[in-house]
Amino acid sequence: MKDIVIIGAGPAGLSAAIYAVRAGHTVTVLEEFAYGGQIINTPEVENYPAVSTISGFEFSQNLYDQATALGAEVLYEKAEAIQEDGNVKVVVTGAGKHRAKAVIIANGARHRKLGVPGEDAFSGKGVSYCATCDGAFYKGKDVCIVGGGNTALEDALFLANNCKTVYLIHRRDAFRASKVTVDSVLARENIQVVYDSVVDAILGDGTVTGIAVSNVKTGRRSELSISGVFIAVGLQPENERFAGLVALSDGGYIAAGEDCKTSQAGIFVAGDTRSKAVRQLVTAASDGAVAAIEASNYINQSFIE
């Protein structure tokens, strides 16, 4: 039995592993796909404190190497469920069962995709799902945001500070965002709203050069010349497998405050899968540290030899 099993080897999970091992605990990290999480596909990271610039792949590799060098075990197995055996947690995977004194869920959340031609081909080459991560690369250029919620409009305002023109593509004729945010967007001269429209395809040659757009009411099709496409149509957490054990928010995120404690004793959560306002690389890492420290405190108090 390990002290802590961590579900997910992204920045949150690996940061938790580092803090947990340094606290003197044995740790197994379970990862369904590849370590690193979504950041591994980001060409350049420029907003992580004390690191001026680094590729997402190199960042992930460094984090993985640090965690494993300290003694964390990483296994490539999908966590299918968490069961309880007294005060011991049992994480069930396709390969077997892992018993632990505490569990940290750090399985992240997937960006919802448009599902249009060119989206996957130009991912990281002009297609981004994080304006605050990648917006600085498009200073003085024309870009577009796809979406109509608060995140999309906030991204549009953020990009408008650096970009020449920001096209805001929304499939309806009204926004779902808060009135103050909508008013701010409409007041910005370099944000052009394209109502009642959807993106049919993302165009490019090596990198993004434009998008094909259709009006959902008239059927009229047009093209916009842009250098970047920022997709903000929501995140998709995959926490249904934990629903019977820990409380979830209305959006499917695991309900927890800044202490990263779930509704179930001995189970903690870190990173994008947690209900929170800001989902960034630095907040994922900080969640991992907090979750590991709280898990360590729980073990020290609950498992007295």
Secondary structure, 3 states (H helix, E strand, C coil): CEEEEEECCCHHHHHHHHHHHHCCCCEEEECCCCCCHHHHHCCCECCECCECCECHHHHHHHHHHHHHHHCCEEECCCEEEEEEECCEEEEEECCEEEEEEEEEECCCEEECCCCCCCCCCCECCCEECCHHHHHHHHCCCEEEEECCCHHHHHHHHHHHCCCCEEEEECCCCCCCCCHHHHHHHHHCCCEEEECCEEEEEEEECCCEEEEEEEECCCCCEEEEECCEEEECCCEEECCHHHCCCCCECCCCCECCCCCCECCCCCEEECCCCECCCCCCHHHHHHHHHHHHHHHHHHHHHHCCC
